Amino acid sequence: MSNTRYDSFPSRPRPGHSKNGLTTKRTVAALLAALVLPTAFADDQQIQQMQQQVNDLEKHLQEMKAQMEEIQKKNKEIADKNKEIADKNKQIVDKTQELSTKNQELEGQHQQLQAQTFEISGKFKAIQDQWDLIPTTNKNQGGFIMDGVTLAFGGYLAEENAIRSSNLQADINSPFSKIPFNPNPGNLLLTPTQAQQAASGYYNQSSFNATARQSRFSVMAQGNADKNTLVTGYYEMDWLGDSPTANGTQSNSYTARVRHLYTNIDWMDKGWHMLAGQSWSLAVLNTQGVTPRNEEIPVVIDAEYMPGFVWNRQAQIRVVKDWDKKYWAAISLEQSQTSGVGGSTPNGVLNSYTLPAQAGGLLTPGNYSVNKFPDIIGKLAMETNFRLPDPDRVLSIFSGFEFSTLFFHELGKSV
């Protein structure tokens, strides 16, 4: 091909235009085309790029929007979960408060139960202390229960012998007023009766006696009127009665007699006790407090016991008060019959005169004092753990006292 150039414009000039003007216009147009067309092409490319960027941004926004929706969804789930946890926490707090209230109520009930336990323990100890004061024969040992009442039987069978170097004209009991003395002529200390006994030979006359009369039988009925009130009925007997038909020659048919026959009531929660009936006098010593069936009785075969033992069994009404089973106070109104009185004619006042020896009204023959008032006996007792001091310690104390006395005495002399 040839390099022939074909212009788009005809070479022949148009009318009214010069050749130079046309050339100038063409030059300007060419310059404008050179300047505008690339710019137009460039703007279109930028627009496309920007459009692409916008599309990318829109796509990114869509993705971000989706992510935001996902985050919002997650946040909503978290908020719901937090609300659920908050509700659970509120329930836990409410339950904790409820349990705390219940715990306080239970603590109060525990304190009340503890106080009641202490109170019951104190009452039980008081009852146990009272129970310990009851003899072992009363604690259902060998007894049986009938309709809530415990029956306990006691006693023993005895065969006893008395061998005396001098005759006392007595059975198993020793009447100390009948002790025979040596029939020494001129013994001015003997009463006429004693002199007669001595002259009759009782002093040099030994005697032997065997008997089962001191065998005993007892029965006790015991029951609770309520949880704090113990009621006891007690009966004890032996065969030391000496009715006119009783003798030791053939049948030995000795009659039974009453030893004890009384009712005792113990209000163990208040410490009050009352005895009514025949029992040991309040003047008899007790081994524990002032309680029946706990008397200090000499353990001897002789039915007259022993010299120096103060005793009596008689009808009485006794009231006793104890404080914690440690301190006791008692008063008793007792039968005031006096033995050894004589005569049948009233010769004074109070208890100094007697009824006729053959008195009626269920009185056996004998001399009876006329009594206007009962015997009134009072007693105080104390159960303590008091111990005597150690003798060596007492000696050391007195030795120290003696040394200090001598020291200050010599010091005074030197001054």
Secondary structure, 3 states (H helix, E strand, C coil): CCCCCCCCCCCCCCCCCCHHHHHHHHHHHHHHHHHHHHHHHHHHHHHHHHHHHHHHHHHHHHHHHHHHHHHHHHHHHHHHHHHHHHHHHHHHHHHHHHHHHHHHHHHHHHHHHHHHHHHHHHHHHHHHHHHHHCCHHHCCCCCEEECCEEEEEEEECCCEEEEECCCCCCCCCCCHHHCCCCCCCCCCCCCHHHHHHHHCCCCCCCEEEEECCCCEEEEEEEEEEECCEEEEEEEEEECCCCCCCCCCCCCCCCCCEEEEEEEEEEECCCCEEEEEEEEECCCCCECCCCCCCCECCCCCCCCCCCCCCCCCEEEEEEEEEEECCCEEEEEEEECCCCCCCCCCCCCCCCCCCECCCCCCCCCCCCCCECCCCCEEEEEEEECCCCCCCCHHHHHHHHHHHHHHHHHHHHHHHHC
